[in-house]
């Protein structure tokens, strides 16, 4: 069809209008994309900063946390009290208590770096250190033991333990006190059987069931057994040396450990003041596996008779305790040649 000059001018005007419209839209789209990318970049930077802040907080929290391995014994009761009554919080220390039934499980936690402070004994600490584990004695610990004989076994005197089974934990203070008990009774050290029952709860329950003739038990398990008419035949409470210890694996946390001892001392004073029997009874149920029927009675016995707080922590172990443990290791051929334990007791325990 023939186009007139007027038609040509109209077509050209429309084309130029479309181009003008596109040029007006595209700059806006480009600016929008730039804004989106800018916002995304800011979000990424903010997320990175928050992650860094959280990482720093996490690192600081790790530095301010003290991991403590405990056992259901009288010597660990003040730490349970300190946790329950928020004494740790008042001293600005984050303590994570982990309860173990067996000393061997605590040894494993120590060697794997899962704990900073642990309830132990001089013999176990020496065995760990001479094997290359970084472990040091930070304080003496309350670790009294009582030999309880099962009522159905009718063992009234120690010499009647000949060819009987005495439950204990091998290469520990219960093993040592088995030897001392045998010497006291005039028994040969090999004249009775020593089945290794590492778990305190299982050892106690086997005695109560009559599966074991006798067992070395700490408090308050020994009191529970005696209340159920099992017989006390031998006690280490007034004997020396005192071989129970608290060990540490991290020398960089000395300030936290000092505050741990302060919390321990505060809690111990509260126990001796006899004003928290209900808390103790609750702890006996939850951490010590004491039945409800006996928890209140044993709580009263703990505060009025069993728990003694002679001096504040930390307590330096005696030289006799170190020498006795080394001598006992020698008697069992367990001491590594050249090991002297001269770096075992650290300054905080002196």
ABEGO torsion letter per residue (X at the ends): XBBBAAAAAAAAAAAAAAAAAAAAAAAAAAAAAAAAAAAAAAAAAAAAAAAAAAAAAAAAAAAABBBBBBBBBAAAAAAAAAAAAGAAAAAGBBBBBBBBABAAAAAAAAAAGABABBBBBAAAAAAAAAAGBBBBBABBBBABBBBBBBAAAGBABAAAABGBBBBBBBGBAAAAAAAAAAAAAGBBAAABBBBBBABAAAAAAAAAAGABABBBBBOAAAAAAAAAGBBBABBAAABOBBABBBBBABAAAAAAAAAAAAAAAAAAAAAAAGAAAAAAAAAAAAAAGBBAAAAAAAAAAAAAAABBBABBOBBBBBAAAAAAAAAAAAAAGABBBGBAGAAABBAAAX
